[in-house]
Amino acid sequence: QYRSRPPPASRLRRRRLPLSLPHELRQPAATPRSRSTRSLLSPSADPRVRRPSVAMANTLRLYLTCIRNTLEAAMCLQNFPCQEVERHNKPEVELK
């Protein structure tokens, strides 16, 4: 029976090689791809295509910067010396 499209990848079964073979033989051989196929398969080949991971990293960077600034502000408020505790640390001036 002739099909116009191939079966979905979830239905395709990979043939597993026995584990007794050396590791190099168990790895599938890399097939060379043409330049046009490579540009279709990897978004990094086309500079106009933006990776979702880069967009998520930028969003995460803004969030983490906000958190960092908030924590730094909180630490500055915590590290201010209390006037009453530090009152005894004032330098004494001797009268001549």
Buried (B, 14 or more C-beta within 10 A) or exposed (E): EEEEEEEEEEEEEEEEEEEEEEEEEEEEEEEEEEEEEEBEEEBEEEEEEEEEEEEEEEEEEEEEEEEEEEEEEEEEEEEEEEEEEEEEEEEEEEEE
